[in-house]
Amino acid sequence: MKSVRFVVEARREFLAEVAYYNKAQPGLGARFLQAVEAATARAAAFPLAGSPAVANTRRVMLNGFPFSLYYRPEGEEIVIFAVSHHARYPSYWVGRTSTR
């Protein structure tokens, strides 16, 4: 299994959503956290199984939440570029991939 690295912006998005869901309903942030961890584990175990996306990245969807992780396998790790809500601006995160 590959190691996992979140770019700074993706980590911020992730933590902001955990806080949002915790505020919306106690315990929901923990469920979101578990969904991200499960999606991350799938991507790390099977890096080429995610759906092809833009900028040579792949996408894996979160179970139970309208979010996807966008990542790229790089050597012995996967780099996560976004924890992206399905209804937000598409491809807003693509610029993050060129500086990595």
C-alpha positions as CSV (number, residue, x, y, z in Angstrom):
1,M,0.0,0.0,0.0
2,K,1.3,3.5,-0.9
3,S,1.7,6.2,1.7
4,V,-0.6,9.2,1.5
5,R,0.2,12.9,1.4
6,F,-2.4,15.7,1.3
7,V,-1.3,19.0,-0.2
8,V,-1.9,21.9,2.2
9,E,-5.0,23.1,0.5
10,A,-6.6,19.7,0.5
11,R,-5.9,19.2,4.2
12,R,-7.5,22.6,4.9
13,E,-10.6,21.6,2.9
14,F,-10.8,18.3,4.7
15,L,-10.6,19.9,8.2
16,A,-13.0,22.6,7.3
17,E,-15.6,20.1,6.2
18,V,-15.1,18.0,9.4
19,A,-15.7,21.2,11.4
20,Y,-18.8,22.1,9.3
21,Y,-20.4,18.6,9.7
22,N,-19.6,18.6,13.4
23,K,-21.4,21.9,13.8
24,A,-24.3,20.8,11.7
25,Q,-24.9,17.6,13.7
26,P,-22.8,16.1,16.5
27,G,-21.0,13.0,15.3
28,L,-21.5,13.8,11.6
29,G,-17.9,15.2,11.3
30,A,-16.6,11.9,12.6
31,R,-18.6,10.0,9.9
32,F,-17.1,12.4,7.3
33,L,-13.7,11.7,8.7
34,Q,-14.2,7.9,8.4
35,A,-15.5,8.3,4.8
36,V,-12.4,10.3,3.9
37,E,-10.2,7.7,5.6
38,A,-11.9,4.8,3.8
39,A,-11.6,6.6,0.4
40,T,-8.0,7.4,1.1
41,A,-7.3,3.7,2.0
42,R,-8.9,2.5,-1.3
43,A,-6.8,5.0,-3.3
44,A,-3.6,3.9,-1.5
45,A,-4.3,0.2,-1.9
46,F,-5.4,0.5,-5.5
47,P,-4.0,3.7,-6.9
48,L,-5.0,3.1,-10.5
49,A,-8.6,2.0,-9.7
50,G,-9.9,5.6,-9.3
51,S,-11.7,7.1,-12.2
52,P,-9.4,9.1,-14.5
53,A,-9.9,12.9,-14.0
54,V,-8.2,16.0,-15.3
55,A,-4.5,16.9,-15.1
56,N,-3.4,13.2,-14.9
57,T,-5.3,12.7,-11.6
58,R,-7.8,10.2,-10.5
59,R,-10.9,10.4,-8.5
60,V,-12.5,8.3,-5.8
61,M,-15.9,9.1,-4.3
62,L,-16.7,9.2,-0.6
63,N,-19.4,6.8,0.6
64,G,-22.3,8.7,2.2
65,F,-21.2,12.2,1.3
66,P,-21.3,14.2,-1.9
67,F,-17.5,14.5,-2.1
68,S,-14.6,13.1,-4.1
69,L,-10.9,12.8,-3.4
70,Y,-8.7,13.9,-6.3
71,Y,-5.3,12.3,-6.2
72,R,-2.3,11.2,-8.3
73,P,0.0,8.3,-7.7
74,E,3.6,9.5,-7.5
75,G,6.3,7.0,-6.8
76,E,5.6,5.2,-3.5
77,E,2.8,7.6,-2.4
78,I,-0.4,9.1,-3.5
79,V,-0.8,12.9,-3.4
80,I,-4.3,14.1,-2.6
81,F,-5.0,17.5,-4.3
82,A,-8.6,18.1,-3.2
83,V,-11.5,17.0,-1.1
84,S,-14.1,18.3,-3.4
85,H,-17.8,18.7,-3.1
86,H,-19.7,17.6,-6.1
87,A,-21.8,20.8,-6.4
88,R,-18.9,23.2,-6.2
89,Y,-16.9,24.7,-9.0
90,P,-15.5,21.8,-11.0
91,S,-11.8,21.6,-11.4
92,Y,-11.1,24.6,-9.1
93,W,-8.2,22.5,-7.7
94,V,-6.4,21.7,-10.9
95,G,-3.8,24.5,-10.4
96,R,-2.6,22.7,-7.3
97,T,-1.3,19.8,-9.4
98,S,1.2,21.8,-11.5
99,T,3.3,23.0,-8.5
100,R,3.8,19.5,-7.0
